[in-house]
Amino acid sequence: QVQLVESGGGLVRAGGSQGLSCAASGRTFSNYAMAWFRQAPGKEREFVAGITWSATSTYYADSVKGRFTISRDNAKNTVYLQMNSLKPEDTAVYYCAARYYSVTYYLKDYDYWGQGTQVTVSS
């Protein structure tokens, strides 16, 4: 199995930046596609960004394109989400997720999940 632990959440001002990290352990990290999802209060969990196991392709929700960047360092078993130009609408619990090889937009396709980290953006 794969264990995932998110870190880096907190309170930031609108227009500011925040970086999230997800540390993986257990199975070989480089064999997994990784993704970030988020869930705002009263809302469904939604796809934010994904990255292939080789880091040759990245995918973003329309709402975060141009503002967020997903990356990974397989040697460190870590995936990152750099969030810039944050908006109050970005306030949510952010979850790291993993599955074999291919990125998808569907949360039910992911086999492993972290516990989440809260990101709050004040206006």
C-alpha positions as CSV (number, residue, x, y, z in Angstrom):
1,Q,0.0,0.0,0.0
2,V,0.9,3.7,-0.2
3,Q,0.6,6.1,2.7
4,L,0.2,9.8,1.9
5,V,0.6,12.8,4.3
6,E,-0.2,16.4,3.2
7,S,1.4,19.4,4.7
8,G,1.6,23.2,4.1
9,G,-1.9,24.3,4.6
10,G,-2.9,27.4,6.6
11,L,-4.4,30.9,6.4
12,V,-3.3,33.2,3.5
13,R,-4.5,36.5,2.1
14,A,-6.3,36.8,-1.2
15,G,-3.7,37.3,-3.9
16,G,-1.0,35.5,-1.9
17,S,0.7,32.2,-2.5
18,Q,0.9,28.9,-0.7
19,G,2.8,25.6,-1.3
20,L,1.5,22.2,-0.4
21,S,3.5,19.0,-0.1
22,C,2.5,15.4,-0.1
23,A,4.9,12.8,1.2
24,A,4.5,9.2,0.1
25,S,5.7,6.0,1.7
26,G,5.1,2.2,1.1
27,R,5.1,1.2,-2.5
28,T,7.4,2.6,-5.2
29,F,6.3,6.2,-5.7
30,S,7.5,6.5,-9.3
31,N,4.9,4.0,-10.5
32,Y,2.0,6.1,-9.4
33,A,0.1,9.0,-11.0
34,M,-0.6,11.7,-8.4
35,A,-3.4,14.2,-8.1
36,W,-4.7,16.9,-5.8
37,F,-8.4,17.2,-5.0
38,R,-10.2,19.8,-2.8
39,Q,-13.5,20.0,-1.0
40,A,-15.0,23.2,0.2
41,P,-17.7,23.3,2.9
42,G,-21.0,22.1,1.6
43,K,-19.5,21.2,-1.8
44,E,-18.4,18.0,-3.5
45,R,-14.8,17.0,-3.7
46,E,-13.3,18.1,-7.0
47,F,-10.2,17.5,-9.1
48,V,-7.6,20.3,-8.9
49,A,-4.5,19.0,-10.6
50,G,-2.8,15.8,-11.7
51,I,0.7,14.6,-12.8
52,T,1.8,11.4,-14.6
53,W,4.3,9.0,-13.0
54,S,7.0,10.2,-15.4
55,A,6.1,13.9,-14.9
56,T,5.8,14.3,-18.6
57,S,2.2,15.5,-18.5
58,T,0.2,17.7,-16.1
59,Y,-3.5,18.4,-15.9
60,Y,-5.5,21.2,-14.3
61,A,-9.0,22.2,-13.5
62,D,-10.1,25.2,-15.5
63,S,-10.6,27.1,-12.2
64,V,-6.9,26.9,-11.3
65,K,-5.2,27.0,-14.7
66,G,-2.4,29.6,-14.8
67,R,-2.4,29.9,-11.0
68,F,-1.5,26.5,-9.6
69,T,1.4,24.3,-10.5
70,I,1.8,20.6,-9.7
71,S,5.2,18.9,-9.6
72,R,6.9,15.9,-8.2
73,D,10.3,14.7,-7.0
74,N,10.3,10.9,-7.3
75,A,13.7,10.7,-5.5
76,K,12.1,12.3,-2.5
77,N,8.7,10.5,-2.9
78,T,7.0,13.9,-2.8
79,V,4.4,15.7,-4.9
80,Y,3.8,19.5,-4.6
81,L,1.1,22.0,-5.4
82,Q,2.2,25.6,-5.7
83,M,-0.8,27.9,-5.5
84,N,-0.4,31.5,-6.6
85,S,-2.9,34.4,-6.9
86,L,-5.2,32.7,-4.4
87,K,-8.8,33.6,-4.2
88,P,-11.4,33.1,-1.4
89,E,-13.0,30.5,-3.6
90,D,-9.9,28.4,-3.3
91,T,-10.7,27.9,0.4
92,A,-11.0,24.1,0.9
93,V,-9.5,21.0,2.4
94,Y,-6.9,19.8,-0.1
95,Y,-6.3,16.1,-0.5
96,C,-3.4,14.2,-2.1
97,A,-4.3,11.1,-4.1
98,A,-2.5,8.3,-5.9
99,R,-3.3,5.6,-8.5
100,Y,-1.3,3.4,-10.9
101,Y,0.2,5.2,-13.9
102,S,-2.7,7.2,-15.5
103,V,-4.2,10.5,-14.3
104,T,-8.0,10.7,-14.3
105,Y,-10.4,13.4,-13.2
106,Y,-12.6,11.0,-11.1
107,L,-12.0,10.7,-7.4
108,K,-13.3,7.1,-7.3
109,D,-10.4,6.0,-9.6
110,Y,-7.9,6.8,-6.9
111,D,-6.8,4.1,-4.5
112,Y,-4.8,6.0,-1.9
113,W,-5.6,9.3,-0.1
114,G,-4.1,11.5,2.4
115,Q,-6.0,13.0,5.4
116,G,-6.2,16.5,3.9
117,T,-4.8,19.9,4.8
118,Q,-6.9,23.0,5.3
119,V,-6.3,26.0,3.1
120,T,-8.2,29.2,4.0
121,V,-8.0,32.3,1.8
122,S,-9.2,35.5,3.4
123,S,-10.5,38.4,1.4
